[in-house]
Each structure stands twice: as C-alpha cells, then as structure tokens.
Amino acid sequence: MLDDGAIDKLIAEARRPDEEGLDELYRQVMAVKGVAQDPDRLVRVECGAQGVTALDIDPRALRWGSQRLSQTILLLLAESLADMQARSAELLRDVLGDGPLDLAAENNPADVRLRAAREAYEEAMDRATAELARIERTL
C-alpha cells in the first residue's frame, strides 16, 4: 500500500497534464549519471542514459597492461551502471513513494512512469554494452 505522501504526490501528478509530468520525469531520469572509480583514482567511468558518457584514464594506469586495465574498466562500468540504477530508483521513489505499487490497472500513472524509466534504463544498458564492446576492440 502506498504511504500518504506517495498518494498525495500521485494525486498532484494526476492533476497536471500527463505529458508534462511524464516529460519532466523523463528529463530527470535521462539526466541521472552513475559514477565509479578505482581505489587509486586512476580510472573513472561515468554512465548515463546515453551509455558511457565519460571514461577518464590517468596515464599511470596504462602501465597496468591491457588485461588489468580492461578488467578495471569492466568492473567500473558495472559499478557506474549500478550507481545510475540506484540513483534512478531513488528518483522514482521520490515521485512514487516507498510503498509497494499495485500495477494491475492498465496504464495507471505509476505503471506508465515505471515503464518509461525501465525503457530509459534498458536503453542505457544497451548503449553501455555497445560502448564496452568498442573499448574492448580498441584495447
């Protein structure tokens, strides 16, 4: 069951035109970034809905060799995607509340918002996977 705050938020969202609320939620989800870096801060990966949005490699990390560097990048990519997912989930919790959702009703506002967020996340995962394949080919 949704808590009172979540119900109030859903009612407020329902009173606004659907497209306006979805557009804003879409913009917010698309702006979410996930970041990860190795303990020595030599490699940093940033992911967004567009896929890998930044990859910073300190020249000292090049001394690691291609295997260690590629493993580090793969690990940090997974961590940055997990960070992005956690931040997206937090954003959705802010909009929908913490309570479990009844998504049985077709096209209810929560269902529509969750589908949009899931599609954005899946698109980001696809782009990140493609970027990772490109990085592996380059290495």
C-alpha positions, -999 to +999 in steps of 0.1 A: +000+000+000+012+035-008+020+058+021+001+091+024+029+112+009+030+090-021-007+092-026-006+130-024+022+130-050+003+108-073-029+129-070-008+161-077+008+144-107-027+133-120-039+169-118-011+180-141-014+172-178+000+137-182+025+147-209+040+175-187+046+151-158+060+124-179+082+148-198+097+161-166+102+126-151+118+116-184+141+146-184+151+138-148+157+101-155+177+109-186+199+133-166+208+107-139+245+098-140+263+069-123+300+072-115+327+047-104+364+049-100+392+026-089+407+030-054+438+047-067+416+071-087+434+063-120+404+052-139+369+068-137+338+058-156+305+078-159+273+063-173+241+080-182+210+070-202+231+076-233+256+049-222+291+056-212+294+094-210+329+097-197+360+075-194+390+090-178+422+071-177+453+085-159+484+078-180+498+059-150+470+033-154+484+024-188+513+007-171+489-019-157+488-037-191+458-043-212+443-072-192+442-054-159+431-021-175+403-038-194+392-057-162+392-025-143+371-007-169+346-036-170+343-036-132+339+002-131+314+001-159+292-023-139+296-002-108+287+030-125+256+014-141+246+001-106+251+036-093+229+050-121+202+024-113+203+033-076+200+070-084+172+064-108+154+042-082+158+070-057+143+095-081+113+072-088+109+067-050+107+105-046+080+106-072+060+074-064+068+069-027+083+039-009+052+017-006+046-012-029+027-003-061-004-020-074+004-021-111-026-043-120-046-014-135-036-009-171-019+025-179-021+038-143+002+067-138+027+047-117+028+020-144+034+045-171+062+062-152+079+029-143+077+017-179+093+049-191+121+046-165+127+010-173+129+017-210+154+045-204+175+022-182+174-006-207+184+018-235+213+029-213+224-007-207+223-014-244+244+017-252+269+009-224+273-027-237+280-014-272+305+012-258+322-016-238+325-037-269+340-008-287+365-003-259+375-039-258+381-039-296+403-008-292+423-024-264 
